[in-house]
Amino acid sequence: MSEDIEKKVISIIAGVSPREESEITASSELDELEINSLELTEVVMDLEDEYDVHVDLNTAEAWESLKTVGDVVALIRELLAEKSANS
């Protein structure tokens, strides 16, 4: 499941980045992928829909805490773990 989450996050990010999906890794920095704040918001909303979770971040907080693709993956994993623990 963990690899699936990473692949899905990379796929969604590739949809808003001018970079090819094959160029994106967990260590890729979002600003280096030329993702602006509006696109990051779109990515977060897509991930919320995909995994039925709620990311409680405004765009400024997102830019502070989500620097790399791996940060986004870690956030989704954390939210899924919380969701699982609460069900």
N, CA, C and O atoms as a MOPAC input file, in Angstrom:
PM7 MOZYME 1SCF
protein

 N      0.82500 1    -1.20200 1     0.00000 1
 C      0.00000 1     0.00000 1     0.00000 1
 C      0.86200 1     1.25700 1     0.00000 1
 O      0.52000 1     2.24300 1    -0.65400 1
 N      1.98000 1     1.23200 1     0.72900 1
 C      2.83100 1     2.41900 1     0.80500 1
 C      3.36500 1     2.82900 1    -0.55600 1
 O      3.38200 1     4.01200 1    -0.89500 1
 N      3.80600 1     1.83100 1    -1.34500 1
 C      4.30200 1     2.15100 1    -2.68700 1
 C      3.17400 1     2.67200 1    -3.55900 1
 O      3.37700 1     3.55300 1    -4.39400 1
 N      1.97600 1     2.11900 1    -3.35700 1
 C      0.81900 1     2.58100 1    -4.12300 1
 C      0.52900 1     4.04500 1    -3.83600 1
 O      0.21600 1     4.81000 1    -4.74900 1
 N      0.63100 1     4.43900 1    -2.56400 1
 C      0.39200 1     5.83900 1    -2.19200 1
 C      1.42400 1     6.72600 1    -2.86800 1
 O      1.07900 1     7.75700 1    -3.44400 1
 N      2.68200 1     6.32900 1    -2.79900 1
 C      3.73700 1     7.13300 1    -3.42000 1
 C      3.50800 1     7.25800 1    -4.92700 1
 O      3.63900 1     8.34500 1    -5.48900 1
 N      3.16800 1     6.15100 1    -5.57400 1
 C      2.92500 1     6.19800 1    -7.01900 1
 C      1.75100 1     7.10500 1    -7.35400 1
 O      1.80700 1     7.85200 1    -8.33100 1
 N      0.68000 1     7.05100 1    -6.55000 1
 C     -0.49800 1     7.87000 1    -6.80600 1
 C     -0.18200 1     9.34800 1    -6.60200 1
 O     -0.58900 1    10.18900 1    -7.40300 1
 N      0.54300 1     9.66500 1    -5.53100 1
 C      0.93300 1    11.05500 1    -5.27400 1
 C      1.78200 1    11.57400 1    -6.43300 1
 O      1.56300 1    12.68400 1    -6.91800 1
 N      2.73900 1    10.78100 1    -6.86800 1
 C      3.59300 1    11.19300 1    -7.98800 1
 C      2.75700 1    11.39100 1    -9.24700 1
 O      2.97700 1    12.34800 1    -9.98900 1
 N      1.82000 1    10.51600 1    -9.49100 1
 C      0.95400 1    10.62600 1   -10.66200 1
 C      0.13700 1    11.91800 1   -10.63700 1
 O      0.02900 1    12.61600 1   -11.64500 1
 N     -0.43600 1    12.22600 1    -9.47300 1
 C     -1.24400 1    13.45200 1    -9.34600 1
 C     -0.36500 1    14.68800 1    -9.49900 1
 O     -0.75700 1    15.65000 1   -10.16100 1
 N      0.81400 1    14.67100 1    -8.89500 1
 C      1.73000 1    15.80900 1    -9.01800 1
 C      2.18600 1    15.96900 1   -10.46200 1
 O      2.30200 1    17.09200 1   -10.95300 1
 N      2.44500 1    14.86800 1   -11.14000 1
 C      2.86500 1    14.92800 1   -12.54700 1
 C      1.77500 1    15.57200 1   -13.40900 1
 O      2.06400 1    16.17500 1   -14.44200 1
 N      0.53000 1    15.43600 1   -12.97500 1
 C     -0.57400 1    16.02900 1   -13.72600 1
 C     -0.57600 1    17.54200 1   -13.72300 1
 O     -1.15500 1    18.16200 1   -14.61500 1
 N      0.07300 1    18.15700 1   -12.71800 1
 C      0.11500 1    19.62000 1   -12.65900 1
 C      1.51200 1    20.18200 1   -12.90400 1
 O      1.68700 1    21.39500 1   -13.02300 1
 N      2.49900 1    19.30100 1   -12.97700 1
 C      3.88200 1    19.72700 1   -13.19300 1
 C      4.25900 1    19.56200 1   -14.66200 1
 O      3.78200 1    18.64300 1   -15.32700 1
 N      5.10700 1    20.44500 1   -15.16300 1
 C      5.58500 1    20.25800 1   -16.53400 1
 C      6.59800 1    19.11200 1   -16.65100 1
 O      6.99500 1    18.74900 1   -17.75900 1
 N      7.01500 1    18.54300 1   -15.51600 1
 C      7.96600 1    17.43200 1   -15.51900 1
 C      7.26700 1    16.12400 1   -15.84000 1
 O      6.07700 1    15.96000 1   -15.57300 1
 N      8.01100 1    15.20300 1   -16.41000 1
 C      7.50600 1    13.86600 1   -16.69700 1
 C      7.39700 1    13.09100 1   -15.38700 1
 O      8.18500 1    13.30000 1   -14.46500 1
 N      6.42800 1    12.20700 1   -15.31400 1
 C      6.24100 1    11.40200 1   -14.11800 1
 C      7.51100 1    10.62900 1   -13.75900 1
 O      7.82800 1    10.47100 1   -12.58000 1
 N      8.23000 1    10.15300 1   -14.75500 1
 C      9.45100 1     9.37900 1   -14.52400 1
 C     10.57000 1    10.21500 1   -13.89100 1
 O     11.51700 1     9.65700 1   -13.33700 1
 N     10.46700 1    11.53700 1   -13.96900 1
 C     11.47500 1    12.43000 1   -13.38500 1
 C     11.19700 1    12.74700 1   -11.92600 1
 O     12.04500 1    13.32600 1   -11.24700 1
 N     10.01200 1    12.37200 1   -11.43100 1
 C      9.58700 1    12.75400 1   -10.09200 1
 C      9.82100 1    11.60500 1    -9.12200 1
 O      9.41100 1    10.47100 1    -9.36700 1
 N     10.49300 1    11.92300 1    -8.00600 1
 C     10.74600 1    10.93500 1    -6.95800 1
 C     10.28000 1    11.51900 1    -5.62800 1
 O      9.87800 1    12.68000 1    -5.55300 1
 N     10.33900 1    10.70500 1    -4.58800 1
 C      9.93700 1    11.16100 1    -3.25300 1
 C     10.80500 1    12.32600 1    -2.78300 1
 O     10.34200 1    13.17000 1    -2.01500 1
 N     12.04200 1    12.37900 1    -3.23100 1
 C     12.93100 1    13.45900 1    -2.78600 1
 C     12.81600 1    14.72200 1    -3.64300 1
 O     13.47000 1    15.72200 1    -3.34900 1
 N     12.00100 1    14.69000 1    -4.68900 1
 C     11.82400 1    15.87300 1    -5.53300 1
 C     11.17600 1    17.00100 1    -4.73200 1
 O     10.18700 1    16.79400 1    -4.02900 1
 N     11.74900 1    18.18800 1    -4.85100 1
 C     11.18000 1    19.35000 1    -4.17000 1
 C     10.07500 1    19.93800 1    -5.02500 1
 O     10.21500 1    20.07000 1    -6.24100 1
 N      8.96100 1    20.29400 1    -4.36800 1
 C      7.79900 1    20.78800 1    -5.09700 1
 C      8.11900 1    22.04800 1    -5.89800 1
 O      7.65400 1    22.19400 1    -7.02800 1
 N      8.91000 1    22.96300 1    -5.32500 1
 C      9.21500 1    24.18300 1    -6.07800 1
 C     10.08400 1    23.88900 1    -7.29900 1
 O      9.98900 1    24.59000 1    -8.30700 1
 N     10.92500 1    22.86700 1    -7.22000 1
 C     11.73800 1    22.47900 1    -8.38200 1
 C     10.89000 1    21.83700 1    -9.47300 1
 O     11.28400 1    21.80200 1   -10.63800 1
 N      9.71200 1    21.32700 1    -9.08200 1
 C      8.79700 1    20.72300 1   -10.05400 1
 C      7.89200 1    21.78100 1   -10.68000 1
 O      6.98600 1    21.46900 1   -11.45200 1
 N      8.16000 1    23.03100 1   -10.33100 1
 C      7.41800 1    24.17200 1   -10.88500 1
 C      5.92800 1    24.08700 1   -10.56600 1
 O      5.07700 1    24.32300 1   -11.42300 1
 N      5.63400 1    23.74400 1    -9.30600 1
 C      4.25700 1    23.68200 1    -8.83900 1
 C      3.98500 1    24.93900 1    -8.02300 1
 O      4.67600 1    25.21000 1    -7.04100 1
 N      2.97400 1    25.70600 1    -8.43500 1
 C      2.62800 1    26.91400 1    -7.69800 1
 C      1.58900 1    26.59800 1    -6.62500 1
 O      1.12400 1    25.46300 1    -6.52300 1
 N      1.22900 1    27.59000 1    -5.83500 1
 C      0.33000 1    27.35400 1    -4.70700 1
 C     -1.05300 1    26.88100 1    -5.15300 1
 O     -1.66800 1    26.05600 1    -4.47700 1
 N     -1.54200 1    27.38400 1    -6.26200 1
 C     -2.84200 1    26.94900 1    -6.76400 1
 C     -2.78300 1    25.47000 1    -7.17100 1
 O     -3.70400 1    24.70400 1    -6.88800 1
 N     -1.71000 1    25.08800 1    -7.82600 1
 C     -1.53900 1    23.69400 1    -8.23800 1
 C     -1.37100 1    22.76800 1    -7.03000 1
 O     -1.87000 1    21.64200 1    -7.03000 1
 N     -0.66200 1    23.25100 1    -5.99900 1
 C     -0.51200 1    22.46100 1    -4.78100 1
 C     -1.87600 1    22.25300 1    -4.12800 1
 O     -2.16300 1    21.16600 1    -3.62600 1
 N     -2.69900 1    23.26600 1    -4.13100 1
 C     -4.05200 1    23.14400 1    -3.59300 1
 C     -4.83900 1    22.10300 1    -4.38000 1
 O     -5.56400 1    21.29700 1    -3.79600 1
 N     -4.70100 1    22.11900 1    -5.68900 1
 C     -5.36600 1    21.13200 1    -6.54500 1
 C     -4.88600 1    19.71400 1    -6.22700 1
 O     -5.68800 1    18.78200 1    -6.16200 1
 N     -3.58500 1    19.55700 1    -6.03000 1
 C     -3.01400 1    18.25700 1    -5.68100 1
 C     -3.61100 1    17.77600 1    -4.35400 1
 O     -4.03500 1    16.62600 1    -4.24000 1
 N     -3.64100 1    18.65200 1    -3.36400 1
 C     -4.17100 1    18.29300 1    -2.04800 1
 C     -5.64100 1    17.89100 1    -2.16200 1
 O     -6.05700 1    16.90000 1    -1.56000 1
 N     -6.42600 1    18.64200 1    -2.92000 1
 C     -7.84600 1    18.31600 1    -3.08400 1
 C     -8.02100 1    16.96600 1    -3.79000 1
 O     -8.88500 1    16.17400 1    -3.41500 1
 N     -7.20800 1    16.71300 1    -4.80100 1
 C     -7.27100 1    15.42300 1    -5.49700 1
 C     -6.93400 1    14.26500 1    -4.55200 1
 O     -7.56000 1    13.20600 1    -4.60700 1
 N     -5.94500 1    14.47600 1    -3.69000 1
 C     -5.56000 1    13.43100 1    -2.73700 1
 C     -6.64000 1    13.22900 1    -1.68000 1
 O     -6.88900 1    12.10200 1    -1.25200 1
 N     -7.28000 1    14.31200 1    -1.26000 1
 C     -8.39500 1    14.18500 1    -0.31800 1
 C     -9.50500 1    13.33000 1    -0.92400 1
 O    -10.05800 1    12.45200 1    -0.26200 1
 N     -9.82100 1    13.59300 1    -2.17900 1
 C    -10.85800 1    12.81300 1    -2.87000 1
 C    -10.42500 1    11.35800 1    -3.04700 1
 O    -11.21700 1    10.44200 1    -2.82600 1
 N     -9.19300 1    11.15000 1    -3.43800 1
 C     -8.68500 1     9.80300 1    -3.70300 1
 C     -8.70500 1     8.92100 1    -2.45700 1
 O     -9.07600 1     7.75000 1    -2.52500 1
 N     -8.30300 1     9.49000 1    -1.31900 1
 C     -8.14300 1     8.69700 1    -0.10800 1
 C     -9.20600 1     8.97400 1     0.96300 1
 O     -9.13000 1     8.42500 1     2.06300 1
 N    -10.18500 1     9.81100 1     0.65400 1
 C    -11.26200 1    10.14200 1     1.58000 1
 C    -10.70700 1    10.61100 1     2.93300 1
 O    -11.09400 1    10.12000 1     3.99400 1
 N     -9.79300 1    11.57100 1     2.85200 1
 C     -9.20500 1    12.18800 1     4.04600 1
 C     -9.35700 1    13.69400 1     3.91900 1
 O     -9.68400 1    14.21400 1     2.85300 1
 N     -9.11100 1    14.38900 1     5.03300 1
 C     -9.14700 1    15.85300 1     5.00200 1
 C     -7.78800 1    16.38400 1     5.42000 1
 O     -7.30800 1    16.09500 1     6.51700 1
 N     -7.17700 1    17.15500 1     4.55200 1
 C     -5.89400 1    17.78500 1     4.85100 1
 C     -6.20600 1    19.15800 1     5.42600 1
 O     -6.72500 1    20.02800 1     4.72700 1
 N     -5.89000 1    19.34800 1     6.69800 1
 C     -6.23600 1    20.58600 1     7.39600 1
 C     -5.09000 1    21.59600 1     7.27600 1
 O     -4.42500 1    21.92800 1     8.25800 1
 N     -4.88300 1    22.06600 1     6.06500 1
 C     -3.82400 1    23.04300 1     5.80300 1
 C     -4.35500 1    24.14100 1     4.89500 1
 O     -5.08200 1    23.87100 1     3.93900 1
 N     -3.99100 1    25.37500 1     5.19600 1
 C     -4.24000 1    26.39200 1     4.18500 1
 C     -2.99800 1    26.44500 1     3.29900 1
 O     -1.99300 1    25.80300 1     3.60500 1
 N     -3.05700 1    27.18000 1     2.23900 1
 C     -1.95500 1    27.14900 1     1.27300 1
 C     -0.62900 1    27.58600 1     1.88000 1
 O      0.41200 1    27.01200 1     1.56000 1
 N     -0.65000 1    28.59500 1     2.75100 1
 C      0.59200 1    29.05600 1     3.37900 1
 C      1.19700 1    27.95600 1     4.24200 1
 O      2.40600 1    27.72800 1     4.20600 1
 N      0.34900 1    27.26700 1     5.02400 1
 C      0.84900 1    26.17300 1     5.85500 1
 C      1.37000 1    25.03500 1     4.98600 1
 O      2.38100 1    24.40800 1     5.30600 1
 N      0.67600 1    24.77700 1     3.89500 1
 C      1.10100 1    23.70700 1     2.99800 1
 C      2.49800 1    23.97800 1     2.46600 1
 O      3.33000 1    23.07200 1     2.42600 1
 N      2.76500 1    25.20300 1     2.06100 1
 C      4.08800 1    25.53700 1     1.53800 1
 C      5.15700 1    25.42300 1     2.60400 1
 O      6.30700 1    25.10400 1     2.30300 1
 N      4.77900 1    25.68600 1     3.87500 1
 C      5.74800 1    25.58200 1     4.96100 1
 C      6.07400 1    24.12300 1     5.28700 1
 O      7.23000 1    23.78300 1     5.54200 1
 N      5.05200 1    23.26400 1     5.27800 1
 C      5.26000 1    21.89300 1     5.73700 1
 C      5.47200 1    20.87900 1     4.61700 1
 O      6.03100 1    19.80700 1     4.84900 1
 N      5.03300 1    21.20700 1     3.41500 1
 C      5.15300 1    20.27200 1     2.30100 1
 C      6.19400 1    20.78200 1     1.31100 1
 O      5.88200 1    21.53400 1     0.38800 1
 N      7.41800 1    20.36100 1     1.52200 1
 C      8.52400 1    20.82100 1     0.66300 1
 C      8.84500 1    19.82600 1    -0.45000 1
 O      9.25500 1    20.21500 1    -1.54400 1
 N      8.65600 1    18.54000 1    -0.15900 1
 C      9.01900 1    17.51000 1    -1.13500 1
 C      7.82200 1    16.60500 1    -1.40900 1
 O      6.82100 1    16.63100 1    -0.69200 1
 N      7.95100 1    15.81500 1    -2.45400 1
 C      6.92600 1    14.81800 1    -2.77000 1
 C      6.80000 1    13.84900 1    -1.59700 1
 O      5.69500 1    13.43000 1    -1.25200 1
 N      7.91900 1    13.49800 1    -0.99100 1
 C      7.91100 1    12.60900 1     0.17100 1
 C      7.12300 1    13.17600 1     1.33900 1
 O      6.48000 1    12.42700 1     2.07300 1
 N      7.16400 1    14.49900 1     1.52100 1
 C      6.37500 1    15.13700 1     2.57500 1
 C      4.88200 1    14.93400 1     2.32700 1
 O      4.12200 1    14.68100 1     3.26200 1
 N      4.47000 1    15.04400 1     1.08300 1
 C      3.06900 1    14.84500 1     0.72500 1
 C      2.67800 1    13.38600 1     0.97900 1
 O      1.61300 1    13.11000 1     1.53200 1
 N      3.54200 1    12.46100 1     0.57600 1
 C      3.29000 1    11.03400 1     0.78900 1
 C      3.17100 1    10.75100 1     2.29400 1
 O      2.26200 1    10.04100 1     2.72300 1
 N      4.08100 1    11.30200 1     3.08300 1
 C      4.06200 1    11.08400 1     4.53500 1
 C      2.77900 1    11.63100 1     5.15200 1
 O      2.20700 1    11.00700 1     6.04600 1
 N      2.33000 1    12.77000 1     4.69100 1
 C      1.09200 1    13.35500 1     5.20400 1
 C     -0.09300 1    12.44600 1     4.90900 1
 O     -0.91900 1    12.20500 1     5.78900 1
 N     -0.18700 1    11.94600 1     3.70200 1
 C     -1.30400 1    11.06300 1     3.34000 1
 C     -1.23600 1     9.78100 1     4.16200 1
 O     -2.26600 1     9.30900 1     4.64500 1
 N     -0.06200 1     9.21600 1     4.32800 1
 C      0.08200 1     7.99700 1     5.14600 1
 C     -0.37300 1     8.25500 1     6.58100 1
 O     -1.06700 1     7.43300 1     7.18000 1
 N      0.02600 1     9.40100 1     7.12400 1
 C     -0.35400 1     9.75900 1     8.49700 1
 C     -1.87200 1     9.89400 1     8.62600 1
 O     -2.46400 1     9.39400 1     9.58200 1
 N     -2.49500 1    10.57000 1     7.66400 1
 C     -3.94500 1    10.75100 1     7.69500 1
 C     -4.67100 1     9.42200 1     7.55900 1
 O     -5.68900 1     9.20300 1     8.21500 1
 N     -4.16100 1     8.53800 1     6.72100 1
 C     -4.77400 1     7.21500 1     6.56300 1
 C     -4.62100 1     6.38300 1     7.83700 1
 O     -5.53200 1     5.64200 1     8.20500 1
 N     -3.48200 1     6.50100 1     8.50800 1
 C     -3.26900 1     5.77500 1     9.75800 1
 C     -4.23300 1     6.27300 1    10.83600 1
 O     -4.79500 1     5.47700 1    11.58800 1
 N     -4.42100 1     7.59500 1    10.90800 1
 C     -5.36800 1     8.17300 1    11.86400 1
 C     -6.78700 1     7.71300 1    11.55100 1
 O     -7.54700 1     7.35900 1    12.45300 1
 N     -7.13500 1     7.72000 1    10.28500 1
 C     -8.47600 1     7.30400 1     9.85300 1
 C     -8.70900 1     5.83100 1    10.23500 1
 O     -9.78000 1     5.47100 1    10.72500 1
 N     -7.70600 1     5.00000 1    10.00700 1
 C     -7.80300 1     3.58200 1    10.32400 1
 C     -7.92800 1     3.36300 1    11.83300 1
 O     -8.69400 1     2.51000 1    12.28000 1
 N     -7.18500 1     4.12200 1    12.59800 1
 C     -7.21200 1     3.99000 1    14.06500 1
 C     -8.56000 1     4.43200 1    14.63100 1
 O     -9.00000 1     3.92500 1    15.66300 1
 N     -9.20800 1     5.36800 1    13.96000 1
 C    -10.49700 1     5.88900 1    14.43400 1
 C    -11.68600 1     5.09900 1    13.94300 1
 O    -12.81900 1     5.39500 1    14.32000 1
 N    -11.45200 1     4.08800 1    13.09800 1
 C    -12.60400 1     3.32800 1    12.60000 1
 C    -12.74600 1     1.97300 1    13.23000 1
 O    -13.67300 1     1.23300 1    12.90000 1

